[in-house]
Amino acid sequence: MDDILIFDTSLDAIQRVKVYLSQNFDMKDLGPVNIILGMKISRYPNGISLSLSHSSEKMLHKFDFYNSKLISTPYDSSIALKKNMGEPVSQLKYSQLIGSVL
């Protein structure tokens, strides 16, 4: 299954494209889209907005960071780094987190 978005300033042009595609391919019109490829689409009278907040929130929930304390920078240069003597970091979880960010 492949998804497609059709953008145009003319609703008539969009309708013509949808008719053409439906005549040549099996397709289903799912109506206005809210989220695609991890992007949230918001509609406004003067345009649209694309946001990655949806996928970012899903990733924060997945890795149990959603309720983390917000800070302006993830690194405080006044703190000296030292070897972690506590619980080791899961290499699998670390790899999954980096993959999600990429």
Gaussian input, Z-matrix of N, CA and C with variables (Angstrom, degrees):
# hf/3-21g

backbone

0 1
 N
 C     1     B1
 C     2     B2     1     A1
 N     3     B3     2     A2     1     D1
 C     4     B4     3     A3     2     D2
 C     5     B5     4     A4     3     D3
 N     6     B6     5     A5     4     D4
 C     7     B7     6     A6     5     D5
 C     8     B8     7     A7     6     D6
 N     9     B9     8     A8     7     D7
 C    10    B10     9     A9     8     D8
 C    11    B11    10    A10     9     D9
 N    12    B12    11    A11    10    D10
 C    13    B13    12    A12    11    D11
 C    14    B14    13    A13    12    D12
 N    15    B15    14    A14    13    D13
 C    16    B16    15    A15    14    D14
 C    17    B17    16    A16    15    D15
 N    18    B18    17    A17    16    D16
 C    19    B19    18    A18    17    D17
 C    20    B20    19    A19    18    D18
 N    21    B21    20    A20    19    D19
 C    22    B22    21    A21    20    D20
 C    23    B23    22    A22    21    D21
 N    24    B24    23    A23    22    D22
 C    25    B25    24    A24    23    D23
 C    26    B26    25    A25    24    D24
 N    27    B27    26    A26    25    D25
 C    28    B28    27    A27    26    D26
 C    29    B29    28    A28    27    D27
 N    30    B30    29    A29    28    D28
 C    31    B31    30    A30    29    D29
 C    32    B32    31    A31    30    D30
 N    33    B33    32    A32    31    D31
 C    34    B34    33    A33    32    D32
 C    35    B35    34    A34    33    D33
 N    36    B36    35    A35    34    D34
 C    37    B37    36    A36    35    D35
 C    38    B38    37    A37    36    D36
 N    39    B39    38    A38    37    D37
 C    40    B40    39    A39    38    D38
 C    41    B41    40    A40    39    D39
 N    42    B42    41    A41    40    D40
 C    43    B43    42    A42    41    D41
 C    44    B44    43    A43    42    D42
 N    45    B45    44    A44    43    D43
 C    46    B46    45    A45    44    D44
 C    47    B47    46    A46    45    D45
 N    48    B48    47    A47    46    D46
 C    49    B49    48    A48    47    D47
 C    50    B50    49    A49    48    D48
 N    51    B51    50    A50    49    D49
 C    52    B52    51    A51    50    D50
 C    53    B53    52    A52    51    D51
 N    54    B54    53    A53    52    D52
 C    55    B55    54    A54    53    D53
 C    56    B56    55    A55    54    D54
 N    57    B57    56    A56    55    D55
 C    58    B58    57    A57    56    D56
 C    59    B59    58    A58    57    D57
 N    60    B60    59    A59    58    D58
 C    61    B61    60    A60    59    D59
 C    62    B62    61    A61    60    D60
 N    63    B63    62    A62    61    D61
 C    64    B64    63    A63    62    D62
 C    65    B65    64    A64    63    D63
 N    66    B66    65    A65    64    D64
 C    67    B67    66    A66    65    D65
 C    68    B68    67    A67    66    D66
 N    69    B69    68    A68    67    D67
 C    70    B70    69    A69    68    D68
 C    71    B71    70    A70    69    D69
 N    72    B72    71    A71    70    D70
 C    73    B73    72    A72    71    D71
 C    74    B74    73    A73    72    D72
 N    75    B75    74    A74    73    D73
 C    76    B76    75    A75    74    D74
 C    77    B77    76    A76    75    D75
 N    78    B78    77    A77    76    D76
 C    79    B79    78    A78    77    D77
 C    80    B80    79    A79    78    D78
 N    81    B81    80    A80    79    D79
 C    82    B82    81    A81    80    D80
 C    83    B83    82    A82    81    D81
 N    84    B84    83    A83    82    D82
 C    85    B85    84    A84    83    D83
 C    86    B86    85    A85    84    D84
 N    87    B87    86    A86    85    D85
 C    88    B88    87    A87    86    D86
 C    89    B89    88    A88    87    D87
 N    90    B90    89    A89    88    D88
 C    91    B91    90    A90    89    D89
 C    92    B92    91    A91    90    D90
 N    93    B93    92    A92    91    D91
 C    94    B94    93    A93    92    D92
 C    95    B95    94    A94    93    D93
 N    96    B96    95    A95    94    D94
 C    97    B97    96    A96    95    D95
 C    98    B98    97    A97    96    D96
 N    99    B99    98    A98    97    D97
 C   100   B100    99    A99    98    D98
 C   101   B101   100   A100    99    D99
 N   102   B102   101   A101   100   D100
 C   103   B103   102   A102   101   D101
 C   104   B104   103   A103   102   D102
 N   105   B105   104   A104   103   D103
 C   106   B106   105   A105   104   D104
 C   107   B107   106   A106   105   D105
 N   108   B108   107   A107   106   D106
 C   109   B109   108   A108   107   D107
 C   110   B110   109   A109   108   D108
 N   111   B111   110   A110   109   D109
 C   112   B112   111   A111   110   D110
 C   113   B113   112   A112   111   D111
 N   114   B114   113   A113   112   D112
 C   115   B115   114   A114   113   D113
 C   116   B116   115   A115   114   D114
 N   117   B117   116   A116   115   D115
 C   118   B118   117   A117   116   D116
 C   119   B119   118   A118   117   D117
 N   120   B120   119   A119   118   D118
 C   121   B121   120   A120   119   D119
 C   122   B122   121   A121   120   D120
 N   123   B123   122   A122   121   D121
 C   124   B124   123   A123   122   D122
 C   125   B125   124   A124   123   D123
 N   126   B126   125   A125   124   D124
 C   127   B127   126   A126   125   D125
 C   128   B128   127   A127   126   D126
 N   129   B129   128   A128   127   D127
 C   130   B130   129   A129   128   D128
 C   131   B131   130   A130   129   D129
 N   132   B132   131   A131   130   D130
 C   133   B133   132   A132   131   D131
 C   134   B134   133   A133   132   D132
 N   135   B135   134   A134   133   D133
 C   136   B136   135   A135   134   D134
 C   137   B137   136   A136   135   D135
 N   138   B138   137   A137   136   D136
 C   139   B139   138   A138   137   D137
 C   140   B140   139   A139   138   D138
 N   141   B141   140   A140   139   D139
 C   142   B142   141   A141   140   D140
 C   143   B143   142   A142   141   D141
 N   144   B144   143   A143   142   D142
 C   145   B145   144   A144   143   D143
 C   146   B146   145   A145   144   D144
 N   147   B147   146   A146   145   D145
 C   148   B148   147   A147   146   D146
 C   149   B149   148   A148   147   D147
 N   150   B150   149   A149   148   D148
 C   151   B151   150   A150   149   D149
 C   152   B152   151   A151   150   D150
 N   153   B153   152   A152   151   D151
 C   154   B154   153   A153   152   D152
 C   155   B155   154   A154   153   D153
 N   156   B156   155   A155   154   D154
 C   157   B157   156   A156   155   D155
 C   158   B158   157   A157   156   D156
 N   159   B159   158   A158   157   D157
 C   160   B160   159   A159   158   D158
 C   161   B161   160   A160   159   D159
 N   162   B162   161   A161   160   D160
 C   163   B163   162   A162   161   D161
 C   164   B164   163   A163   162   D162
 N   165   B165   164   A164   163   D163
 C   166   B166   165   A165   164   D164
 C   167   B167   166   A166   165   D165
 N   168   B168   167   A167   166   D166
 C   169   B169   168   A168   167   D167
 C   170   B170   169   A169   168   D168
 N   171   B171   170   A170   169   D169
 C   172   B172   171   A171   170   D170
 C   173   B173   172   A172   171   D171
 N   174   B174   173   A173   172   D172
 C   175   B175   174   A174   173   D173
 C   176   B176   175   A175   174   D174
 N   177   B177   176   A176   175   D175
 C   178   B178   177   A177   176   D176
 C   179   B179   178   A178   177   D177
 N   180   B180   179   A179   178   D178
 C   181   B181   180   A180   179   D179
 C   182   B182   181   A181   180   D180
 N   183   B183   182   A182   181   D181
 C   184   B184   183   A183   182   D182
 C   185   B185   184   A184   183   D183
 N   186   B186   185   A185   184   D184
 C   187   B187   186   A186   185   D185
 C   188   B188   187   A187   186   D186
 N   189   B189   188   A188   187   D187
 C   190   B190   189   A189   188   D188
 C   191   B191   190   A190   189   D189
 N   192   B192   191   A191   190   D190
 C   193   B193   192   A192   191   D191
 C   194   B194   193   A193   192   D192
 N   195   B195   194   A194   193   D193
 C   196   B196   195   A195   194   D194
 C   197   B197   196   A196   195   D195
 N   198   B198   197   A197   196   D196
 C   199   B199   198   A198   197   D197
 C   200   B200   199   A199   198   D198
 N   201   B201   200   A200   199   D199
 C   202   B202   201   A201   200   D200
 C   203   B203   202   A202   201   D201
 N   204   B204   203   A203   202   D202
 C   205   B205   204   A204   203   D203
 C   206   B206   205   A205   204   D204
 N   207   B207   206   A206   205   D205
 C   208   B208   207   A207   206   D206
 C   209   B209   208   A208   207   D207
 N   210   B210   209   A209   208   D208
 C   211   B211   210   A210   209   D209
 C   212   B212   211   A211   210   D210
 N   213   B213   212   A212   211   D211
 C   214   B214   213   A213   212   D212
 C   215   B215   214   A214   213   D213
 N   216   B216   215   A215   214   D214
 C   217   B217   216   A216   215   D215
 C   218   B218   217   A217   216   D216
 N   219   B219   218   A218   217   D217
 C   220   B220   219   A219   218   D218
 C   221   B221   220   A220   219   D219
 N   222   B222   221   A221   220   D220
 C   223   B223   222   A222   221   D221
 C   224   B224   223   A223   222   D222
 N   225   B225   224   A224   223   D223
 C   226   B226   225   A225   224   D224
 C   227   B227   226   A226   225   D225
 N   228   B228   227   A227   226   D226
 C   229   B229   228   A228   227   D227
 C   230   B230   229   A229   228   D228
 N   231   B231   230   A230   229   D229
 C   232   B232   231   A231   230   D230
 C   233   B233   232   A232   231   D231
 N   234   B234   233   A233   232   D232
 C   235   B235   234   A234   233   D233
 C   236   B236   235   A235   234   D234
 N   237   B237   236   A236   235   D235
 C   238   B238   237   A237   236   D236
 C   239   B239   238   A238   237   D237
 N   240   B240   239   A239   238   D238
 C   241   B241   240   A240   239   D239
 C   242   B242   241   A241   240   D240
 N   243   B243   242   A242   241   D241
 C   244   B244   243   A243   242   D242
 C   245   B245   244   A244   243   D243
 N   246   B246   245   A245   244   D244
 C   247   B247   246   A246   245   D245
 C   248   B248   247   A247   246   D246
 N   249   B249   248   A248   247   D247
 C   250   B250   249   A249   248   D248
 C   251   B251   250   A250   249   D249
 N   252   B252   251   A251   250   D250
 C   253   B253   252   A252   251   D251
 C   254   B254   253   A253   252   D252
 N   255   B255   254   A254   253   D253
 C   256   B256   255   A255   254   D254
 C   257   B257   256   A256   255   D255
 N   258   B258   257   A257   256   D256
 C   259   B259   258   A258   257   D257
 C   260   B260   259   A259   258   D258
 N   261   B261   260   A260   259   D259
 C   262   B262   261   A261   260   D260
 C   263   B263   262   A262   261   D261
 N   264   B264   263   A263   262   D262
 C   265   B265   264   A264   263   D263
 C   266   B266   265   A265   264   D264
 N   267   B267   266   A266   265   D265
 C   268   B268   267   A267   266   D266
 C   269   B269   268   A268   267   D267
 N   270   B270   269   A269   268   D268
 C   271   B271   270   A270   269   D269
 C   272   B272   271   A271   270   D270
 N   273   B273   272   A272   271   D271
 C   274   B274   273   A273   272   D272
 C   275   B275   274   A274   273   D273
 N   276   B276   275   A275   274   D274
 C   277   B277   276   A276   275   D275
 C   278   B278   277   A277   276   D276
 N   279   B279   278   A278   277   D277
 C   280   B280   279   A279   278   D278
 C   281   B281   280   A280   279   D279
 N   282   B282   281   A281   280   D280
 C   283   B283   282   A282   281   D281
 C   284   B284   283   A283   282   D282
 N   285   B285   284   A284   283   D283
 C   286   B286   285   A285   284   D284
 C   287   B287   286   A286   285   D285
 N   288   B288   287   A287   286   D286
 C   289   B289   288   A288   287   D287
 C   290   B290   289   A289   288   D288
 N   291   B291   290   A290   289   D289
 C   292   B292   291   A291   290   D290
 C   293   B293   292   A292   291   D291
 N   294   B294   293   A293   292   D292
 C   295   B295   294   A294   293   D293
 C   296   B296   295   A295   294   D294
 N   297   B297   296   A296   295   D295
 C   298   B298   297   A297   296   D296
 C   299   B299   298   A298   297   D297
 N   300   B300   299   A299   298   D298
 C   301   B301   300   A300   299   D299
 C   302   B302   301   A301   300   D300
 N   303   B303   302   A302   301   D301
 C   304   B304   303   A303   302   D302
 C   305   B305   304   A304   303   D303

   B1=1.4429
   B2=1.5217
   B3=1.2922
   B4=1.4641
   B5=1.5144
   B6=1.3148
   B7=1.4578
   B8=1.5190
   B9=1.3075
   B10=1.4550
   B11=1.5240
   B12=1.3051
   B13=1.4590
   B14=1.5193
   B15=1.3064
   B16=1.4577
   B17=1.5242
   B18=1.3281
   B19=1.4675
   B20=1.5173
   B21=1.2933
   B22=1.4617
   B23=1.5154
   B24=1.3059
   B25=1.4616
   B26=1.5237
   B27=1.3360
   B28=1.4564
   B29=1.5293
   B30=1.3425
   B31=1.4679
   B32=1.5203
   B33=1.3415
   B34=1.4578
   B35=1.5305
   B36=1.3175
   B37=1.4649
   B38=1.5310
   B39=1.3233
   B40=1.4674
   B41=1.5262
   B42=1.3156
   B43=1.4662
   B44=1.5276
   B45=1.3365
   B46=1.4738
   B47=1.5288
   B48=1.3081
   B49=1.4643
   B50=1.5259
   B51=1.3297
   B52=1.4613
   B53=1.5337
   B54=1.3254
   B55=1.4722
   B56=1.5192
   B57=1.3338
   B58=1.4697
   B59=1.5267
   B60=1.3221
   B61=1.4646
   B62=1.5241
   B63=1.3252
   B64=1.4674
   B65=1.5245
   B66=1.3363
   B67=1.4669
   B68=1.5254
   B69=1.3149
   B70=1.4620
   B71=1.5212
   B72=1.3207
   B73=1.4589
   B74=1.5192
   B75=1.3380
   B76=1.4608
   B77=1.5170
   B78=1.3041
   B79=1.4590
   B80=1.5189
   B81=1.3101
   B82=1.4530
   B83=1.5249
   B84=1.3150
   B85=1.4644
   B86=1.5213
   B87=1.3219
   B88=1.4581
   B89=1.5215
   B90=1.3257
   B91=1.4517
   B92=1.5191
   B93=1.3179
   B94=1.4653
   B95=1.5269
   B96=1.3092
   B97=1.4619
   B98=1.5296
   B99=1.3250
   B100=1.4640
   B101=1.5235
   B102=1.3502
   B103=1.4667
   B104=1.5177
   B105=1.3403
   B106=1.4544
   B107=1.5200
   B108=1.3341
   B109=1.4663
   B110=1.5262
   B111=1.3252
   B112=1.4500
   B113=1.5213
   B114=1.3291
   B115=1.4665
   B116=1.5194
   B117=1.3165
   B118=1.4533
   B119=1.5226
   B120=1.3277
   B121=1.4564
   B122=1.5211
   B123=1.3252
   B124=1.4644
   B125=1.5178
   B126=1.3209
   B127=1.4573
   B128=1.5273
   B129=1.3270
   B130=1.4559
   B131=1.5257
   B132=1.3305
   B133=1.4681
   B134=1.5393
   B135=1.3238
   B136=1.4623
   B137=1.5264
   B138=1.3401
   B139=1.4554
   B140=1.5104
   B141=1.3315
   B142=1.4638
   B143=1.5176
   B144=1.3209
   B145=1.4589
   B146=1.5166
   B147=1.3235
   B148=1.4612
   B149=1.5182
   B150=1.3229
   B151=1.4614
   B152=1.5270
   B153=1.3091
   B154=1.4593
   B155=1.5218
   B156=1.3282
   B157=1.4637
   B158=1.5274
   B159=1.3287
   B160=1.4661
   B161=1.5267
   B162=1.3355
   B163=1.4633
   B164=1.5257
   B165=1.3306
   B166=1.4668
   B167=1.5297
   B168=1.3380
   B169=1.4673
   B170=1.5265
   B171=1.3336
   B172=1.4683
   B173=1.5276
   B174=1.3319
   B175=1.4567
   B176=1.5323
   B177=1.3227
   B178=1.4617
   B179=1.5294
   B180=1.3378
   B181=1.4649
   B182=1.5282
   B183=1.3306
   B184=1.4700
   B185=1.5218
   B186=1.3331
   B187=1.4564
   B188=1.5299
   B189=1.3276
   B190=1.4703
   B191=1.5232
   B192=1.3350
   B193=1.4580
   B194=1.5233
   B195=1.3365
   B196=1.4625
   B197=1.5309
   B198=1.3185
   B199=1.4655
   B200=1.5232
   B201=1.3307
   B202=1.4605
   B203=1.5304
   B204=1.3213
   B205=1.4575
   B206=1.5324
   B207=1.3279
   B208=1.4556
   B209=1.5259
   B210=1.3229
   B211=1.4587
   B212=1.5224
   B213=1.3220
   B214=1.4597
   B215=1.5271
   B216=1.3225
   B217=1.4623
   B218=1.5306
   B219=1.3284
   B220=1.4666
   B221=1.5320
   B222=1.3442
   B223=1.4569
   B224=1.5257
   B225=1.2994
   B226=1.4591
   B227=1.5266
   B228=1.3244
   B229=1.4693
   B230=1.5228
   B231=1.3279
   B232=1.4621
   B233=1.5309
   B234=1.3163
   B235=1.4626
   B236=1.5230
   B237=1.3242
   B238=1.4577
   B239=1.5278
   B240=1.3200
   B241=1.4560
   B242=1.5252
   B243=1.3316
   B244=1.4603
   B245=1.5123
   B246=1.2884
   B247=1.4526
   B248=1.5258
   B249=1.3287
   B250=1.4606
   B251=1.5290
   B252=1.3072
   B253=1.4666
   B254=1.5294
   B255=1.3173
   B256=1.4623
   B257=1.5145
   B258=1.3123
   B259=1.4581
   B260=1.5317
   B261=1.3340
   B262=1.4689
   B263=1.5279
   B264=1.3111
   B265=1.4577
   B266=1.5238
   B267=1.3300
   B268=1.4590
   B269=1.5294
   B270=1.3359
   B271=1.4583
   B272=1.5315
   B273=1.3354
   B274=1.4648
   B275=1.5271
   B276=1.3495
   B277=1.4644
   B278=1.5355
   B279=1.3442
   B280=1.4666
   B281=1.5253
   B282=1.3377
   B283=1.4572
   B284=1.5235
   B285=1.3232
   B286=1.4611
   B287=1.5326
   B288=1.3250
   B289=1.4568
   B290=1.5236
   B291=1.3180
   B292=1.4757
   B293=1.5127
   B294=1.3323
   B295=1.4674
   B296=1.5138
   B297=1.3229
   B298=1.4648
   B299=1.5239
   B300=1.3125
   B301=1.4585
   B302=1.5307
   B303=1.3245
   B304=1.4710
   B305=1.5065
   A1=108.36
   A2=116.29
   A3=122.51
   A4=108.42
   A5=115.04
   A6=120.88
   A7=108.55
   A8=115.52
   A9=120.62
   A10=108.51
   A11=115.88
   A12=122.15
   A13=107.52
   A14=115.81
   A15=120.75
   A16=107.55
   A17=115.75
   A18=121.89
   A19=109.39
   A20=116.68
   A21=121.86
   A22=107.61
   A23=115.88
   A24=119.42
   A25=111.11
   A26=116.81
   A27=121.82
   A28=110.27
   A29=116.57
   A30=119.97
   A31=111.00
   A32=116.95
   A33=121.04
   A34=110.72
   A35=117.12
   A36=120.94
   A37=110.59
   A38=116.77
   A39=120.80
   A40=109.86
   A41=116.66
   A42=120.95
   A43=110.91
   A44=117.29
   A45=120.54
   A46=110.82
   A47=117.78
   A48=121.25
   A49=110.42
   A50=116.83
   A51=120.36
   A52=111.62
   A53=117.10
   A54=120.53
   A55=109.64
   A56=117.01
   A57=120.90
   A58=111.08
   A59=116.51
   A60=120.21
   A61=111.60
   A62=117.12
   A63=119.83
   A64=111.85
   A65=117.28
   A66=120.78
   A67=111.88
   A68=116.82
   A69=120.86
   A70=114.25
   A71=117.71
   A72=121.59
   A73=109.52
   A74=115.40
   A75=118.71
   A76=106.76
   A77=116.47
   A78=118.61
   A79=110.39
   A80=113.52
   A81=121.20
   A82=107.38
   A83=116.85
   A84=121.58
   A85=107.88
   A86=116.78
   A87=121.48
   A88=112.91
   A89=117.05
   A90=120.21
   A91=112.34
   A92=116.29
   A93=120.25
   A94=111.67
   A95=115.35
   A96=121.42
   A97=110.11
   A98=116.06
   A99=121.34
   A100=111.20
   A101=115.74
   A102=120.87
   A103=108.59
   A104=117.03
   A105=122.25
   A106=108.89
   A107=115.04
   A108=121.72
   A109=111.93
   A110=116.01
   A111=120.94
   A112=114.72
   A113=116.64
   A114=120.05
   A115=110.17
   A116=116.15
   A117=121.71
   A118=108.03
   A119=116.35
   A120=121.67
   A121=108.94
   A122=116.04
   A123=121.64
   A124=108.20
   A125=116.02
   A126=121.56
   A127=110.46
   A128=115.24
   A129=122.25
   A130=107.96
   A131=118.04
   A132=120.04
   A133=112.80
   A134=117.12
   A135=119.41
   A136=113.68
   A137=118.31
   A138=119.85
   A139=112.63
   A140=115.11
   A141=121.46
   A142=109.36
   A143=114.85
   A144=121.32
   A145=108.13
   A146=116.85
   A147=122.79
   A148=108.00
   A149=116.30
   A150=120.41
   A151=109.83
   A152=116.10
   A153=121.44
   A154=111.80
   A155=117.44
   A156=120.19
   A157=111.54
   A158=117.57
   A159=120.87
   A160=110.72
   A161=117.43
   A162=119.86
   A163=110.86
   A164=117.43
   A165=120.22
   A166=110.63
   A167=116.46
   A168=120.20
   A169=110.92
   A170=117.62
   A171=120.56
   A172=110.35
   A173=116.55
   A174=120.60
   A175=110.27
   A176=118.31
   A177=121.21
   A178=110.90
   A179=117.60
   A180=121.28
   A181=110.64
   A182=116.93
   A183=122.19
   A184=111.64
   A185=117.14
   A186=121.02
   A187=113.02
   A188=116.80
   A189=123.20
   A190=113.57
   A191=116.99
   A192=121.32
   A193=112.33
   A194=117.84
   A195=120.51
   A196=112.50
   A197=117.21
   A198=120.86
   A199=112.81
   A200=116.64
   A201=120.45
   A202=110.22
   A203=114.79
   A204=120.95
   A205=109.65
   A206=117.20
   A207=121.95
   A208=110.58
   A209=116.40
   A210=122.20
   A211=108.06
   A212=116.26
   A213=119.52
   A214=112.48
   A215=117.94
   A216=121.59
   A217=108.47
   A218=117.25
   A219=118.62
   A220=113.19
   A221=118.66
   A222=120.50
   A223=110.26
   A224=116.02
   A225=121.63
   A226=107.41
   A227=117.29
   A228=121.65
   A229=113.02
   A230=119.15
   A231=120.53
   A232=111.79
   A233=117.91
   A234=121.23
   A235=109.02
   A236=115.96
   A237=120.83
   A238=109.43
   A239=115.84
   A240=120.44
   A241=109.92
   A242=116.13
   A243=121.02
   A244=108.99
   A245=116.58
   A246=122.35
   A247=110.53
   A248=115.99
   A249=122.11
   A250=108.88
   A251=116.30
   A252=120.68
   A253=110.26
   A254=116.27
   A255=121.05
   A256=111.70
   A257=115.42
   A258=122.28
   A259=110.76
   A260=117.69
   A261=119.51
   A262=110.99
   A263=114.82
   A264=121.59
   A265=108.40
   A266=116.66
   A267=121.41
   A268=109.15
   A269=116.79
   A270=120.65
   A271=110.98
   A272=116.94
   A273=120.55
   A274=110.55
   A275=116.21
   A276=120.08
   A277=110.16
   A278=117.09
   A279=121.41
   A280=110.12
   A281=117.57
   A282=121.77
   A283=111.10
   A284=117.50
   A285=121.29
   A286=110.60
   A287=116.82
   A288=121.27
   A289=110.94
   A290=117.16
   A291=120.79
   A292=109.91
   A293=118.02
   A294=121.52
   A295=111.42
   A296=118.08
   A297=121.47
   A298=111.09
   A299=116.97
   A300=120.77
   A301=110.18
   A302=115.37
   A303=118.87
   A304=110.41
   D1=135.01
   D2=175.73
   D3=-121.14
   D4=144.75
   D5=177.67
   D6=-105.96
   D7=150.07
   D8=178.51
   D9=-141.46
   D10=142.08
   D11=172.40
   D12=-113.98
   D13=137.11
   D14=178.38
   D15=-115.46
   D16=118.21
   D17=178.73
   D18=-112.57
   D19=135.13
   D20=173.61
   D21=-164.68
   D22=157.36
   D23=176.70
   D24=-82.27
   D25=-9.91
   D26=-178.77
   D27=-112.08
   D28=119.54
   D29=176.61
   D30=-64.93
   D31=-31.13
   D32=177.72
   D33=-63.92
   D34=-43.04
   D35=178.84
   D36=-63.55
   D37=-41.73
   D38=178.07
   D39=-61.07
   D40=-44.00
   D41=-179.68
   D42=-62.78
   D43=-40.91
   D44=178.78
   D45=-63.36
   D46=-41.02
   D47=178.12
   D48=-63.99
   D49=-43.49
   D50=179.79
   D51=-64.17
   D52=-39.35
   D53=177.22
   D54=-63.46
   D55=-46.80
   D56=179.42
   D57=-58.70
   D58=-48.16
   D59=-178.75
   D60=-63.10
   D61=-41.27
   D62=-178.29
   D63=-68.80
   D64=-25.35
   D65=176.72
   D66=-76.61
   D67=-23.23
   D68=-175.69
   D69=-109.38
   D70=-13.70
   D71=-177.34
   D72=-142.61
   D73=152.28
   D74=169.86
   D75=-73.22
   D76=121.80
   D77=-178.39
   D78=-148.10
   D79=160.04
   D80=177.99
   D81=-131.56
   D82=128.17
   D83=177.17
   D84=-86.66
   D85=113.00
   D86=-178.50
   D87=-90.82
   D88=4.61
   D89=177.78
   D90=82.20
   D91=-166.17
   D92=-179.29
   D93=-59.78
   D94=138.22
   D95=-178.07
   D96=-92.78
   D97=145.23
   D98=175.10
   D99=-109.67
   D100=-37.59
   D101=-179.25
   D102=-139.38
   D103=132.54
   D104=174.37
   D105=-148.70
   D106=136.52
   D107=179.87
   D108=52.67
   D109=36.35
   D110=178.57
   D111=78.83
   D112=0.15
   D113=179.84
   D114=-99.90
   D115=134.99
   D116=174.69
   D117=-90.32
   D118=131.72
   D119=-179.16
   D120=-108.58
   D121=122.13
   D122=177.53
   D123=-114.59
   D124=137.32
   D125=-179.01
   D126=-105.50
   D127=138.66
   D128=178.20
   D129=-133.14
   D130=161.11
   D131=-179.49
   D132=-56.93
   D133=-31.42
   D134=-176.87
   D135=-104.10
   D136=10.85
   D137=177.78
   D138=155.64
   D139=-161.71
   D140=179.34
   D141=-127.63
   D142=163.84
   D143=178.15
   D144=-132.05
   D145=135.91
   D146=175.03
   D147=-108.51
   D148=134.84
   D149=-177.13
   D150=-139.94
   D151=142.83
   D152=175.77
   D153=-95.03
   D154=10.31
   D155=-176.70
   D156=-60.35
   D157=-34.78
   D158=-179.22
   D159=-62.18
   D160=-49.44
   D161=-178.61
   D162=-69.75
   D163=-33.45
   D164=177.68
   D165=-64.92
   D166=-42.89
   D167=178.83
   D168=-65.16
   D169=-40.32
   D170=177.89
   D171=-61.16
   D172=-42.00
   D173=-179.62
   D174=-66.79
   D175=-41.27
   D176=178.33
   D177=-62.45
   D178=-40.90
   D179=176.73
   D180=-64.83
   D181=-45.77
   D182=-176.60
   D183=-57.67
   D184=-39.85
   D185=-176.29
   D186=-102.08
   D187=18.07
   D188=176.23
   D189=56.97
   D190=39.37
   D191=176.49
   D192=-113.65
   D193=3.95
   D194=-173.03
   D195=-61.58
   D196=-38.32
   D197=-178.05
   D198=-94.37
   D199=18.10
   D200=179.08
   D201=-67.49
   D202=153.13
   D203=178.43
   D204=-70.29
   D205=132.45
   D206=178.46
   D207=-79.01
   D208=137.61
   D209=174.69
   D210=-137.06
   D211=160.28
   D212=-176.53
   D213=-75.66
   D214=-25.98
   D215=177.74
   D216=-144.02
   D217=142.13
   D218=-177.88
   D219=-76.30
   D220=-1.70
   D221=-176.49
   D222=-135.97
   D223=125.09
   D224=176.05
   D225=-99.92
   D226=106.96
   D227=-174.55
   D228=-66.62
   D229=-11.93
   D230=179.03
   D231=-83.07
   D232=-9.29
   D233=-179.50
   D234=-97.61
   D235=127.52
   D236=177.95
   D237=-77.19
   D238=132.86
   D239=178.53
   D240=-76.17
   D241=145.02
   D242=177.18
   D243=-142.32
   D244=161.31
   D245=-178.55
   D246=-62.31
   D247=137.35
   D248=178.63
   D249=-72.09
   D250=118.91
   D251=178.86
   D252=-105.26
   D253=3.57
   D254=-178.37
   D255=-94.67
   D256=-145.95
   D257=-177.94
   D258=-67.32
   D259=132.28
   D260=179.75
   D261=-68.28
   D262=152.09
   D263=178.87
   D264=-80.83
   D265=133.70
   D266=177.11
   D267=-68.79
   D268=119.18
   D269=-179.54
   D270=-65.21
   D271=-34.95
   D272=177.96
   D273=-64.79
   D274=-47.76
   D275=179.89
   D276=-62.86
   D277=-40.45
   D278=178.79
   D279=-61.65
   D280=-45.50
   D281=179.93
   D282=-63.69
   D283=-40.79
   D284=178.94
   D285=-65.41
   D286=-40.96
   D287=179.52
   D288=-63.81
   D289=-46.88
   D290=178.65
   D291=-62.49
   D292=-41.80
   D293=177.94
   D294=-61.56
   D295=-38.57
   D296=179.18
   D297=-66.26
   D298=-38.71
   D299=179.97
   D300=-67.18
   D301=-40.00
   D302=179.96
   D303=-67.56

